Amino acid sequence: MSSATRVADITVRDLTPQDHEWARAFITRMQGSERIARLGELVDPLAMEGLIAEADGQSVGLASVNETADKGLEIVLLLAEPSGMGAGSALMETARQVASASGHHRLWLVTTNDNLAAIHFYLRRGMRLAAVHENAVEADRALKPEIPKVSATNGLPISDLLEMELTGEALDRRLETAPFPAIDDLDRLPAAAFVAEQGPLVEGAPRFLARLAGERPFGSDEAMLAAAFEVAHGMPEDERIELIDSHPRIGADAAEVSEMSYVEQGYEAESSAEEEATDDREETLSHLAEETARAYEELAMLNGIYEEQFGFRYVIFVAGRPKTEIVPLLERALRNDREAELRRAVDDAIYIAGDRLRRLRGLGTEV
């Protein structure tokens, strides 16, 4: 294998014998030992062809690959540190180029069911779930007894291997970010991974998502959302309130809300309006800013009254409406009876999830 690529500020080159001392120390530090057990086989990753990711001349990532005619190009090991700088993505993109140029029909790998961060990373880079090898880690643990039975990170039992792949046209084009997993993958992911991937749609709400996971398979986004309404309204009250209270207050500090809520609540639009201000618009913008500031003050007061009265947060499908339009809606909600307001808030939490899902799918919004 011969490859040298540059992705952003990361350079990827072939692994050489001169890298082995650093690589063995890096692998041992990152995963506890030099060897890897997967699918009933114990292997030395440095006995395989590999790739090194560098930043400013320093090694920051490593990948080991194995090529076979029947299975394709396997990424046996992929490690990068520090995370978030793009080394993992650069290594994956280089491996994809090698697989495509070598005529392989797929690029693939396995990861354990507890490794939620890795599962998310691979799904975001367009890989699909090819198979779930249930209880496969037991055979690997016999070869490598130091594999823990429970994850120290999240407490999940380590039992299954997820086989993920890149095939077809996706293998022959540059890696693209997948904003959200395909419904087929959501239907087949282990429950904990399903909950983690769905979290952004409902700002967390783990008990609701765990119940929703139990209703799979869905087969379509529409069926999943229909099930979400049914599951949400069938939950005990404390779990319905958890679903509602997972969302930030309307008018919360912009620095404390999620990226999706930031857009929905109009903070982005408010910030853009201020940045685009001109002398001609200064007076109008000043008036709007005063109205918005008053709306924030009213929302803070009304949120407190609402939560004291009902025992949960005011949640509404904002749909891009400015804060000044939300104030009268919140005032009207205070005249509802508690059970009606609880039903409405649950409905709106699912409407928000549906709107977020459509936007992540690139389908725009129905509003």
C-alpha positions as CSV (number, residue, x, y, z in Angstrom):
1,M,0.0,0.0,0.0
2,S,1.3,3.4,-0.9
3,S,-0.6,6.5,0.0
4,A,0.1,10.1,1.0
5,T,-2.8,12.5,1.4
6,R,-3.6,15.8,3.2
7,V,-6.9,16.5,4.8
8,A,-7.2,20.0,6.3
9,D,-4.0,20.3,8.5
10,I,-3.5,16.6,8.8
11,T,-1.1,14.7,6.6
12,V,-1.5,10.9,6.1
13,R,1.4,8.6,5.1
14,D,2.2,5.0,5.1
15,L,3.3,3.3,8.3
16,T,7.0,2.4,8.3
17,P,9.2,0.3,10.6
18,Q,10.6,3.5,12.0
19,D,7.1,4.2,13.4
20,H,6.7,1.0,15.3
21,E,8.2,2.1,18.7
22,W,5.9,5.1,18.8
23,A,2.9,3.1,17.5
24,R,3.2,0.2,20.0
25,A,3.4,2.7,22.9
26,F,0.4,4.6,21.4
27,I,-1.7,1.5,21.0
28,T,-0.9,0.3,24.5
29,R,-1.7,3.6,26.0
30,M,-5.0,4.0,24.1
31,Q,-6.4,0.5,24.5
32,G,-4.4,-1.2,27.2
33,S,-2.4,-3.8,25.1
34,E,-0.7,-4.1,21.7
35,R,-2.9,-6.9,20.3
36,I,-6.4,-6.8,19.0
37,A,-9.1,-9.5,19.3
38,R,-12.0,-9.3,16.9
39,L,-14.3,-12.0,15.4
40,G,-12.4,-14.8,17.1
41,E,-9.0,-13.8,16.0
42,L,-6.1,-12.3,17.9
43,V,-3.9,-10.1,15.7
44,D,-0.9,-7.7,15.9
45,P,-2.0,-4.5,14.1
46,L,1.6,-3.6,13.4
47,A,2.2,-6.8,11.4
48,M,-0.3,-5.3,8.9
49,E,-0.1,-2.5,6.5
50,G,-0.9,0.8,8.1
51,L,-1.3,4.6,8.0
52,I,0.0,7.4,10.2
53,A,-1.7,10.7,10.6
54,E,0.6,13.7,11.3
55,A,0.0,17.3,12.4
56,D,2.9,19.7,12.3
57,G,5.3,16.7,12.0
58,Q,3.9,15.0,15.1
59,S,2.1,11.6,14.9
60,V,-1.5,12.0,16.1
61,G,-3.2,8.9,14.6
62,L,-2.8,5.4,13.4
63,A,-4.8,3.0,11.3
64,S,-4.0,-0.7,10.5
65,V,-5.7,-2.3,7.5
66,N,-6.1,-5.8,6.1
67,E,-7.0,-6.6,2.5
68,T,-8.8,-9.7,1.4
69,A,-10.5,-10.4,-2.0
70,D,-13.7,-11.7,-0.5
71,K,-14.3,-9.3,2.4
72,G,-12.7,-6.1,1.1
73,L,-10.4,-3.6,2.9
74,E,-10.8,-3.9,6.7
75,I,-9.8,-1.1,9.1
76,V,-8.6,-3.3,11.9
77,L,-7.5,-0.4,14.1
78,L,-8.2,3.3,14.1
79,L,-6.9,5.5,16.8
80,A,-6.4,9.3,17.0
81,E,-5.5,11.7,19.7
82,P,-6.4,14.4,20.5
83,S,-9.9,13.9,19.3
84,G,-11.7,16.5,17.2
85,M,-8.7,17.6,15.1
86,G,-9.6,15.5,12.1
87,A,-7.0,12.8,12.3
88,G,-9.6,10.0,12.4
89,S,-11.5,11.4,9.5
90,A,-8.3,11.8,7.5
91,L,-7.2,8.2,8.1
92,M,-10.7,7.0,7.1
93,E,-10.7,9.0,3.9
94,T,-7.2,7.7,3.0
95,A,-8.4,4.1,3.7
96,R,-11.4,4.8,1.5
97,Q,-9.2,6.0,-1.3
98,V,-7.0,2.9,-1.0
99,A,-10.1,0.6,-1.1
100,S,-11.5,2.3,-4.1
101,A,-8.2,2.5,-6.0
102,S,-7.5,-1.2,-5.3
103,G,-10.9,-2.3,-6.6
104,H,-12.3,-3.6,-3.3
105,H,-16.1,-3.8,-3.1
106,R,-16.2,-2.4,0.4
107,L,-14.4,-0.7,3.3
108,W,-15.4,-2.2,6.6
109,L,-14.6,-2.6,10.3
110,V,-16.0,-3.8,13.6
111,T,-16.5,-2.0,16.9
112,T,-18.0,-3.1,20.2
113,N,-21.6,-2.3,21.2
114,D,-20.5,-0.1,24.2
115,N,-18.3,2.2,22.0
116,L,-21.0,4.8,21.4
117,A,-18.6,7.5,20.4
118,A,-17.1,5.3,17.7
119,I,-20.5,4.1,16.4
120,H,-21.5,7.8,16.1
121,F,-18.2,8.7,14.4
122,Y,-18.6,5.9,11.7
123,L,-22.3,6.6,11.1
124,R,-21.5,10.3,10.7
125,R,-19.0,9.4,8.0
126,G,-21.5,7.5,6.0
127,M,-20.8,4.0,7.1
128,R,-23.8,1.7,7.3
129,L,-24.5,-1.1,9.7
130,A,-23.8,-4.4,7.9
131,A,-24.4,-6.9,10.8
132,V,-24.6,-7.2,14.6
133,H,-22.5,-10.2,15.8
134,E,-24.3,-10.9,19.1
135,N,-22.1,-12.2,22.0
136,A,-19.1,-12.2,19.7
137,V,-17.0,-10.5,22.3
138,E,-17.1,-13.7,24.4
139,A,-14.9,-15.5,21.9
140,D,-12.6,-12.5,21.7
141,R,-12.4,-12.4,25.5
142,A,-11.2,-16.0,25.6
143,L,-8.3,-14.9,23.4
144,K,-7.7,-11.6,25.2
145,P,-8.9,-11.9,28.9
146,E,-8.2,-8.3,29.7
147,I,-11.2,-7.2,27.6
148,P,-13.6,-6.0,30.4
149,K,-17.1,-7.3,30.7
150,V,-18.5,-3.8,31.4
151,S,-17.5,-0.5,29.9
152,A,-15.8,1.8,32.4
153,T,-17.1,4.8,30.4
154,N,-20.8,4.2,30.4
155,G,-21.5,1.0,32.3
156,L,-22.7,-0.9,29.3
157,P,-22.0,-4.7,29.0
158,I,-19.5,-5.4,26.3
159,S,-20.9,-8.3,24.4
160,D,-21.6,-7.6,20.7
161,L,-19.6,-6.5,17.7
162,L,-21.1,-4.1,15.2
163,E,-19.8,-4.6,11.6
164,M,-20.0,-1.4,9.6
165,E,-19.2,-0.8,6.0
166,L,-19.0,1.6,3.1
167,T,-20.0,0.2,-0.2
168,G,-21.3,1.1,-3.7
169,E,-21.1,4.7,-4.9
170,A,-20.2,5.9,-1.4
171,L,-16.9,4.0,-1.6
172,D,-15.9,5.9,-4.8
173,R,-16.5,9.4,-3.6
174,R,-14.9,11.5,-0.9
175,L,-16.4,10.9,2.6
176,E,-19.4,13.1,3.3
177,T,-21.0,13.9,6.6
178,A,-24.2,12.0,7.2
179,P,-26.3,14.4,9.5
180,F,-28.4,11.5,10.8
181,P,-28.4,7.7,10.6
182,A,-30.6,6.0,8.0
183,I,-33.8,4.4,9.4
184,D,-32.5,1.0,8.5
185,D,-29.5,1.5,10.8
186,L,-31.7,3.0,13.6
187,D,-33.8,-0.1,13.4
188,R,-30.9,-2.4,13.9
189,L,-28.6,-0.5,16.3
190,P,-28.2,-1.8,19.8
191,A,-30.7,0.0,22.1
192,A,-28.1,2.1,23.8
193,A,-26.7,3.3,20.5
194,F,-30.2,4.1,19.2
195,V,-30.8,6.2,22.3
196,A,-27.5,8.0,21.9
197,E,-28.2,8.8,18.2
198,Q,-31.7,9.9,18.8
199,G,-30.8,12.2,21.7
200,P,-30.5,15.4,19.7
201,L,-34.1,15.1,18.5
202,V,-35.5,15.3,22.0
203,E,-32.6,17.0,24.0
204,G,-31.9,13.7,25.7
205,A,-35.0,12.1,27.4
206,P,-33.3,8.7,27.8
207,R,-36.3,6.8,29.3
208,F,-38.5,7.9,26.5
209,L,-35.9,6.9,23.9
210,A,-35.3,3.5,25.6
211,R,-39.1,2.8,25.4
212,L,-39.1,3.9,21.7
213,A,-36.2,1.6,21.0
214,G,-38.3,-1.3,22.2
215,E,-40.9,-0.5,19.5
216,R,-38.5,-1.2,16.6
217,P,-38.4,-1.9,13.7
218,F,-40.1,1.1,12.2
219,G,-39.2,0.9,8.5
220,S,-39.7,4.7,7.9
221,D,-39.3,8.0,9.7
222,E,-43.1,8.5,9.5
223,A,-43.7,5.2,11.3
224,M,-41.0,6.1,13.9
225,L,-42.7,9.4,14.7
226,A,-46.1,7.8,14.9
227,A,-44.7,5.4,17.4
228,A,-43.1,8.3,19.3
229,F,-46.5,9.9,19.9
230,E,-48.0,6.6,21.1
231,V,-45.0,5.8,23.4
232,A,-44.8,9.3,24.8
233,H,-48.5,9.5,25.8
234,G,-48.4,6.0,27.2
235,M,-45.6,6.7,29.6
236,P,-46.0,7.3,33.4
237,E,-46.3,11.0,34.2
238,D,-42.7,11.3,35.6
239,E,-41.3,10.1,32.3
240,R,-43.5,12.5,30.3
241,I,-42.3,15.3,32.4
242,E,-38.7,14.1,31.9
243,L,-39.3,14.3,28.1
244,I,-40.7,17.9,28.4
245,D,-38.1,19.1,30.9
246,S,-35.3,17.9,28.7
247,H,-36.0,20.9,26.5
248,P,-34.5,24.3,27.5
249,R,-36.8,27.1,28.6
250,I,-38.0,29.5,25.9
251,G,-35.7,32.5,26.2
252,A,-33.0,30.6,28.1
253,D,-29.4,31.8,28.0
254,A,-28.3,31.3,24.3
255,A,-24.9,30.0,25.5
256,E,-26.6,27.1,27.4
257,V,-28.9,25.7,24.7
258,S,-28.2,23.0,22.1
259,E,-27.2,23.9,18.6
260,M,-30.6,22.9,17.3
261,S,-32.5,24.8,19.9
262,Y,-30.3,27.8,19.2
263,V,-31.6,27.9,15.7
264,E,-35.2,27.1,16.6
265,Q,-35.5,29.8,19.2
266,G,-34.2,32.4,16.8
267,Y,-31.0,33.3,18.5
268,E,-29.2,33.0,15.2
269,A,-31.6,35.4,13.5
270,E,-31.3,37.9,16.3
271,S,-27.5,37.8,16.1
272,S,-27.5,38.2,12.3
273,A,-29.9,41.2,12.5
274,E,-27.5,42.9,14.9
275,E,-24.5,42.2,12.7
276,E,-26.2,43.4,9.6
277,A,-27.4,46.7,11.1
278,T,-26.9,49.8,9.0
279,D,-27.4,53.5,9.8
280,D,-30.7,53.5,7.9
281,R,-32.0,50.6,10.0
282,E,-30.5,51.6,13.3
283,E,-33.7,53.2,14.7
284,T,-35.9,50.3,13.6
285,L,-33.5,47.7,15.0
286,S,-33.2,49.6,18.2
287,H,-37.0,49.5,18.6
288,L,-37.0,45.8,17.8
289,A,-34.2,45.2,20.3
290,E,-36.2,46.9,23.0
291,E,-39.3,44.8,22.2
292,T,-37.2,41.6,22.3
293,A,-35.6,42.6,25.6
294,R,-39.0,43.1,27.1
295,A,-40.2,39.8,25.7
296,Y,-37.2,38.1,27.4
297,E,-38.1,39.6,30.7
298,E,-41.8,38.6,30.4
299,L,-40.8,35.1,29.3
300,A,-38.5,34.7,32.4
301,M,-41.4,35.8,34.7
302,L,-44.1,33.7,32.9
303,N,-41.8,30.6,32.8
304,G,-41.5,30.8,36.6
305,I,-45.3,31.1,37.0
306,Y,-45.9,28.3,34.6
307,E,-43.5,25.9,36.2
308,E,-44.8,26.6,39.7
309,Q,-48.4,26.1,38.5
310,F,-48.0,22.9,36.4
311,G,-44.8,21.3,37.7
312,F,-43.0,21.1,34.3
313,R,-41.5,23.5,31.7
314,Y,-43.3,25.3,29.0
315,V,-42.4,23.7,25.8
316,I,-43.8,24.7,22.4
317,F,-43.0,24.1,18.8
318,V,-41.6,27.5,18.2
319,A,-41.3,27.1,14.4
320,G,-39.2,30.2,14.0
321,R,-41.6,32.6,15.7
322,P,-40.0,35.5,17.5
323,K,-40.0,35.8,21.3
324,T,-42.6,38.6,21.1
325,E,-45.1,36.1,19.6
326,I,-44.4,33.4,22.2
327,V,-45.4,35.6,25.2
328,P,-49.2,35.7,24.5
329,L,-49.1,31.9,23.8
330,L,-47.5,31.3,27.2
331,E,-50.0,33.6,28.8
332,R,-52.8,31.6,27.2
333,A,-51.3,28.3,28.3
334,L,-51.5,29.4,31.9
335,R,-55.3,29.3,31.5
336,N,-55.3,25.6,30.5
337,D,-55.9,22.8,33.0
338,R,-52.9,20.8,33.9
339,E,-53.7,17.5,32.1
340,A,-54.5,19.3,28.9
341,E,-51.3,21.3,29.1
342,L,-49.3,18.1,29.8
343,R,-50.8,16.5,26.7
344,R,-50.0,19.6,24.6
345,A,-46.4,19.8,25.8
346,V,-45.8,16.1,25.1
347,D,-47.2,16.6,21.6
348,D,-45.1,19.6,20.9
349,A,-41.9,17.8,22.1
350,I,-42.6,15.2,19.4
351,Y,-43.5,17.8,16.8
352,I,-40.1,19.4,17.6
353,A,-38.4,16.0,17.1
354,G,-40.1,15.5,13.8
355,D,-39.1,18.9,12.5
356,R,-35.5,18.4,13.6
357,L,-35.5,15.0,11.9
358,R,-36.7,16.5,8.6
359,R,-34.1,19.2,8.7
360,L,-31.3,16.7,9.4
361,R,-32.6,14.7,6.5
362,G,-32.3,17.8,4.3
363,L,-36.1,17.9,3.8
364,G,-36.7,21.4,5.1
365,T,-39.7,21.9,7.4
366,E,-43.4,21.4,7.0
367,V,-44.2,24.7,8.7
